[in-house]
């Protein structure tokens, strides 16, 4: 069933009304979710009419409709891709068996952990972005922020449905806990460290949606291969929504770069102080933000060697990115993979069993994908005739997880002494002064068609609307 039933209290395409116990449990959770949104969702936005897209079908050709919605009235719901007839498990020790429609007892704890960890990232990013609407550079950007926020909220619903339906009392308790943790909280923080970082300004937001939502894409793609069919179907539909979040990041950073290059050409200078005096974000500062967000995000893939990753794969819980397109045996028992280690003060490669290196396999696929967008940013700089290149730092740079945790490595991949790190850290990562300067630019612009001085307008509006369309009506 690809259409979505909006006549119910919880919109869904999973015939929720046929399972009254589950429906009652989710309807009991719903007010707590709305209370969380009221407390931790976008600040001061409750009465705005926002031009949002809402899923009306899981069919790729007609899945969304656009219209004005007050965000607390957004119809969050439960949407799964259609079931694939006779789907088989296509990797790991259960390869060739029928995909699971329920949770096998021996995999219950691991599956719950995977679903809770994914679910926890969704409200976390809403909390991290709570204050950004107060400093939006345009109505267009404000609307995009709100679209990202409501869809992260829906992705929380996707995981909560699985917890309630398949994990009984444990699942219900985990679903409550997802609303109780808080990003950056001292006593009850979010599970993954990147989701406890602040997102204090719009350059951070664009970098987050480019890099960290891209981690989301790769994790969801790996889960879309899962032998647990409801999880695979849920994450496949989540990926449809995730694409817009990465677009917001890539185009947002691109527009910052475009505006900076315009001013560099107008003033005929690359002097950081002159560009800051003109109110734009200089390219070296953009590079430092890039270094920070990239390095924090690649830690999200976990340790480079992980027995959990091996277990998740062999059990069929989580595959690789685009598992079906790979030409190996999809069991990997005799396969190896190269990871980085440090020996005598230099980075060296060492070969380890691939099953234990699956976090690194996913991280490397992610890095390749991330570099492609950075090259698109570089083309904007080249087109402006400016001699500067943004670079993705070496994957050993600024790492806090796995073999490379705490090793001092420069962005170009040299192991450096503590003294050299201290001498150059301000060139490689945003300083307090950099962040204060970027924060100083964050004034609110909400007149339709107007944009803050530090960012260029988009090439086109949302859903073929003009750039100066009234994306948010302030009531």
N, C-alpha and C positions, 0 to 999 in steps of 0.2 A: 504494500500500500504506500504510494508515494505522496498522496495528498495528506494534509494535516488537519485534524479536527479542532477547529477553534471555538466550537460551541461548548466545550468542556472547560472546567475551572483551570485545568492544566492542559494546554494544547499538546497534542501528541499524535504520533502515527503508530503507536504500539498497542492499540485497543485497550487502553488503561481501564476503561469502564467495565471490562470483563473480569478484572481482578480487583474486587472491592477492597480487600485487605490492603493491597499495595496502594490503591488510590487513596484510601483514608490516611495511610502513613505519609504519603507525599503531600497530601492536603494539610496534614498536621505540620509538616516541615516548611511549607510555603510561607506562612506568616512570619516565621523566624527568619527566613531568607529576606523577605521584604523589610523586616526590621533592620537586618544587617545592611541592606541597600540604603535605607534611610540614614543610618549612622555612618556608613563607610563608603557609600557610593559617591559620585561626583558632587562636590560641595556646592550648595546653593542652586541646584539645577532642577529641583523637584517640580517646579511649575512651568518649565520651558516646554514649548512645542518644538520637537526636534524632527527634522526630515530624516527618518531612519528607514533602513530596509528590514523587513521581517520575513522569515522563512514561511512560505505557504505550501511548499512541496519540496521533496528531496530529489526531484527530477532536475538534472543540471540545466535543462533548457528554460525552466520556469520556476526556479526555486524561491525567488524573493520578490516582494512588492515593496514599493517605496511610498511613504506617506508621513504626515505629521503625527507624532506620538509623544505624550508625556512619559518620561522615562519610567516612573514608578508603575505606569500602566502598560509597559512593554510586555508582550505576551511571551514570557519565557516558557519554554516547553521541552519536550523530549522527542527527538527526531533521530531515527536510525535509517541508514541506507537500506534499500530492499534486500531481503535475504537472497543469497545466491543458491540456486537449486543444487542439492547434493555437494555442497562445498567440502573439499578435503583439506586436511592439514598438509602444508607443502614444505615443511622444514622440520628439523629436529628428530627426536627419537620416535615420534608418533606419525612421521610422514606417511601419507597415504590413507590414514584413518579418517573417519568422518569428523568434521569440525564439531566442537562441543557446543551444545545449546545450554548446558548448565555447567556449574563449576565442579570439576573433579575434586574430591575431598583432599587428595594429596597436594593439590596446587592451590588450595583455598587461601592460605596465609600469604603466599607470594602474589597471587592475583589481587588480593585486597590491598596489599602494600603498593602495588603498581598503580591501582586505580586511585587510591587515596593521595599518593604523591602527585599524580597528574591533576587530580581534582583540586589540590591545595594551591597549585600555581595560579588557578583562574581567579579566585577572589583576591589573592595576593596582589596581582597586577592592578586590579581595580583600586585597591587600598593605596598602592604606590602612586597611582595617578590621580588620587582624590582631589588635590588642590589645583591641578593644572588648568582647569577651566577658568580660573580667576585671572590667568595671565595669557590667555590664548592670543596668538598673533592675527587671527581672523575668524570670521564666522564659519568659513569653510573648514578650517582646522578644528574649531570647537565641535562641529558636527562629526568630524572624523574621530575625534577623541571619544565622543559619546557612543558612536557606533562600535568602536573597539570595546568600550566598557560594557555595553549591554550584551555583546557577543561573548565576552569572557564570562559574564554572568550566566549565559546560556550553557557554556561549556561546563560550568560547575554543575548545573542541572543534569547534564549528560552523565557525569560521573556519579552523582547522587542517586539517579535512577538505578544504575547498576548496583550500587551499594545496597539500596533498599530492596531491590527485587531478588538479588542473588546471595546476599550475605546475612539475612536475618537480623537478629538483635545487634550483632557486631557491626553490621553495615549501618544500621540506624544510628548507633552511637558515633561511628566515624563521620556520618553525615552531619551530626550536630557539631562535632569537633571542628569540621571545616568552616563553620560559621563563628567559632570561638577564638581560633588563632588569629593573630593580627600581624601584618607585615611590620618588621622592625621592633616588635614588642620585646621587652627585656625578659619577661617570664613565660610568655606563650607565643613565640615567633612562628613564622611560616617554616615549612620543613626544609626548603632549599635556600641556601644563603643568598643567591642572586635576587630572590624575591623578598629579602629583608633590606635590600639597598633602597636608598631614597631615589625618587625620580623628581628632582627639584625644579627642573626647567625643561623647556620644549626641545632643546638639542638632546638632552638626556632621553626624553620621550621618543624622539625619532630614532635615536640609536638603539633604544630598548626594543622598539617595534621592528627595527630592521634585524638586529642580532638575536635578541632573546626570544621574540616570537618565531624566529627561524629555527631556534632550538625546538620550540613547540612543534613546528612542522615536522622535524626529523623524528622527534619522539612519537608523534601521532602516526607518522608513516610506519614506524617500527611496530606500533601497537595495532595498526590496521592489518598487519599480517597475522595477528594472533589466532591461535587455535580456538580461543574462546570467542565464538562467533558474535555474540552481542557487543563485545568490546570492539571487535574489528569493524562492525557495521556503524557503531557510534562514532568512532574516530574518523572513519572515512567521511562522514558528513561534517564533522568538526573542521576537517581540512578545507572544505569548501569555504567556510567562514574565515579561517585563518589567513587565507591568501590576501584579503583586504588589509589585514593588520600589517603584513610585511610591505604591502604597497604604500601604506601610510608612512612607514619608516623610510623606505628607499626614496620615495618622491619627496618626503620632507627634508631629508638631508640634502638631496639634489637641489631643492629650491634654496636652501641656505647657501650652498656652494655657488649657485647661479648668481644670487644677489651679491655675495662677497666678490666674485669675479667682476661683476658690473662695476662695483665701486673701485676695485683695484685698477681697472682700465680707465675709469673716469679720472682718478687721482694720479694715475701712472706711478703707482707705488706698491711695494709689498711690505712696507714698514708696518709692523704689528701695531705700534702705538698710533700711527696716523689712521690706520683702518679702524682701530677701536674708537678713536676720536670721532670717526665718521659713523659710528654706531652699527658696524657689522662684525661678524665673527670671523676672525682671521683663520686661514687654512691650517697653520700649525696647531691652533687650539682644536679645530675639528679633528685633526690627526690624533691628538691626545685623548679626546673623548672616544674616538674609534678604538684606540688601544685599550682603554679601560673597559668599554662594553664588550668588546670581542673577548678579552681575556677572562672576564667574569663569566661570560656565557659559556665558553668552552669547558670551564670547570663543571658546568651542569651535567655534562655527559658522564661524570663519575671517574673513578680511578682507571688508569690505563690497563691494569690487570685486575680482573674481578671474577671471583667464583660465582657471584650472583648473576652476572651477565651470562656466564656459561650455563648456569642452571635455567635461567629464563629462556634461553634459546633452545637448549636440548629438550626442555619440557614443552616447547611450543607456545610459551606465553608471549614472547616478544621476538619478532624477526629482525632482519636487517632492513635498511632503507632499500626499497625496490627489490625485495627478495626474489620476486618472480622473474626479474630480468637477469639474474645472475646465473652463470653457467657451471658452477661447481656442484658438488653432490648435495648441498643443503643440509648436511649433517656435520661436516667440518672436523670430524674426529682426528684426522691426520694432518690437518692444515695448520700452517703457521702464519704469523703476521709480525711485522717489524714495529716495535715501539721504541721510544727514546729513553735513554738512561744517561747518567753522568758518570764519567770515568776519568780520573786524573785531570779534573777541571775542564773537561770538554764534553759536549753532547755526543753520544754514540748511539747507533741503532743496535737493538738486540732482538733476536727472533724468539717469539714465544708462541705457545699454542693459540691458534686463532680463537677458539672458544673462549679463552680467558681474556682475549683482547677485543671483544666485540664492542665495548664502549669506545675504544680507540678507532675501530672501523667506522662507527657512526660519526665520531668526532671528525675524522678525516673527510668523510663525505660532506659533512656540514661545512668544513673549511673551504672545500672546493666550491660549494654553492655560494658561500659568503663572498669569496673573492670575485665572483662574476659581477655582483652588484657594485662592488668597490671599483671595478674597472669601468662600469657605466658612469659612476661619479667622475672618474678620471677623464672620461671623454668630454664631459661638460667643461672641465678645466682646460683641456686641450683646445676645445672649440673656441674658448675665450682667448686663446693665444697665450696662456700663462704657463710658465715653466715650473710646475709643481706636480708631484704625484702623491696621492694617498696610498698607503700600503697597509695590508693586513700584517700585524706583527707576527713574529715566529710563534709557533704554538707552545713553546716552552716559556714564553714571556709572562711574568706576573701570575704564576699559577699557584693555587692553594690546595690542590687535590692530587693524590697519586704520587708517583715517583718524583715528579718535578715540583712538588709542593715546597715552597720556600727557597728553591734554588734561584739565585740571582742571574737572570738572563736578559740581555739587551733585546730590543725589538728586532734586531737583525740576526739574533740567534747565537750570540757569544756569551759564554758563562763569564760573569764579571765578579770582581771583588765587592765586598760590602761598601768599600770606600768609593769605587767607581759608580756603583748603583746610587749611593747617596748624592754623588756629584751630578748625576744626570737624570735623577728621577723627575725633576721639574720639567725636563724636556720631553719626557716620555709619557707622563700621566698628568691629568689635570691638577693644578695646584688650587689651593683655597682662593688665590687671587683670580685665577681663570674662572673658577665657578662663580665667584662674586661678580666678575665682569659680565658673564653670560646672564646671571640672575638680574643684573641691573638693566638689561635690555627687555625684560619680560613685562611689558606693559600691555594691558588688555585692549584689543582692537575688535570691535563687534559691529561696526557699520558695514552693511553688505557691500562687497566688492573692494573694501579697504584692507590693506595688509601692513603689518609692522615693518619698519624700515629694514630689519635684518633678514627678511625672507622674501623671495620672489613669489608672485602669484602662481597657481598651477596652470598648466597648459589648457586643461579643460575642467569643467565642474563635475559633480557627482550625478550619475544617472542621466547624462546628457543635458543637465541643467547648466545655465550660464554661470560663470565664476561669481558674478554679483547677485546670485539667487539668494533669497532669504532662507538660509539653511536652519536657522534657529529663530523662533519667535519668542521674545521675552515678554511674559505676561505680567 
